[in-house]
Amino acid sequence: MSVGKLSYKGQIVIPKQLREKYGLKPDSNVRITEIDGHIVVIPIFDDPIKDTRGILKKKYPEETLTAGELIKEYREEEKKLEAGKEAKS
């Protein structure tokens, strides 16, 4: 999980790993919305079939996780990382 910083203009950098994974290039369009109290960035592609090739590979091929379950998993992962940082301090 990456951490970003919001600029005074409200801008944030999408980490390179995610830009490459989702095929985001300079001047790419994205939709920014709120889902279950979270800010979500959704890529908008000119040719959705061509441009989304490969991004639907699941991290858990044998499981189907809902968005809520994924958010819960990421929160737990983040808590573990924060606990590790505090232990080192």
C-alpha positions as CSV (number, residue, x, y, z in Angstrom):
1,M,0.0,0.0,0.0
2,S,1.3,3.4,-0.9
3,V,0.9,6.7,1.0
4,G,0.6,10.0,-0.8
5,K,0.4,13.6,0.1
6,L,-2.2,16.1,-1.0
7,S,-0.8,19.3,-2.4
8,Y,-2.2,22.7,-1.6
9,K,-4.0,22.6,-4.9
10,G,-5.7,19.3,-4.0
11,Q,-3.5,17.2,-6.3
12,I,-2.1,13.8,-5.5
13,V,0.3,11.5,-7.3
14,I,-0.9,8.0,-8.2
15,P,2.0,5.7,-7.5
16,K,3.9,4.4,-10.6
17,Q,3.0,0.8,-9.8
18,L,-0.7,1.5,-10.0
19,R,-0.4,3.8,-13.1
20,E,1.4,1.0,-14.9
21,K,-1.0,-1.7,-13.7
22,Y,-4.1,0.3,-14.9
23,G,-2.5,1.8,-18.0
24,L,-2.7,5.4,-16.8
25,K,-0.7,7.8,-18.8
26,P,-0.4,11.6,-18.8
27,D,-3.7,13.2,-19.7
28,S,-5.6,10.0,-18.9
29,N,-9.2,10.6,-17.7
30,V,-10.3,9.2,-14.3
31,R,-13.6,9.4,-12.5
32,I,-13.4,10.3,-8.8
33,T,-16.3,9.3,-6.6
34,E,-17.1,8.2,-3.1
35,I,-18.0,4.7,-2.2
36,D,-18.9,3.6,1.4
37,G,-17.1,6.7,2.8
38,H,-13.9,6.2,0.7
39,I,-12.6,8.3,-2.2
40,V,-12.3,6.1,-5.3
41,V,-10.4,6.8,-8.5
42,I,-11.8,4.9,-11.6
43,P,-9.9,5.0,-14.9
44,I,-11.9,6.0,-17.9
45,F,-10.6,4.6,-21.2
46,D,-11.2,5.6,-24.8
47,D,-11.3,2.0,-25.9
48,P,-12.4,0.1,-22.8
49,I,-11.8,-3.4,-24.3
50,K,-8.3,-2.7,-25.5
51,D,-7.2,-0.4,-22.6
52,T,-8.4,-2.7,-19.8
53,R,-6.7,-5.9,-21.1
54,G,-5.0,-7.6,-18.1
55,I,-6.3,-5.4,-15.3
56,L,-9.0,-7.9,-14.4
57,K,-6.6,-10.5,-13.2
58,K,-7.6,-11.3,-9.7
59,K,-5.3,-11.3,-6.8
60,Y,-7.3,-14.2,-5.4
61,P,-8.4,-16.3,-8.4
62,E,-10.3,-18.9,-6.3
63,E,-12.1,-16.2,-4.2
64,T,-14.6,-13.5,-5.2
65,L,-14.3,-10.6,-2.7
66,T,-16.7,-7.7,-2.5
67,A,-15.4,-4.1,-2.4
68,G,-16.3,-4.0,1.3
69,E,-14.2,-7.2,2.0
70,L,-11.3,-5.8,0.0
71,I,-11.4,-2.5,2.0
72,K,-11.5,-4.4,5.3
73,E,-8.5,-6.5,4.2
74,Y,-6.6,-3.3,3.2
75,R,-7.4,-1.7,6.6
76,E,-6.2,-4.7,8.5
77,E,-3.0,-4.7,6.4
78,E,-2.5,-1.0,7.1
79,K,-3.0,-1.5,10.9
80,K,-0.3,-4.2,10.8
81,L,2.1,-1.8,9.0
82,E,1.4,1.0,11.5
83,A,1.9,-1.3,14.4
84,G,5.2,-2.4,12.9
85,K,6.3,1.3,12.6
86,E,5.3,2.0,16.2
87,A,7.2,-1.0,17.4
88,K,10.4,0.3,15.7
89,S,10.1,3.7,17.3
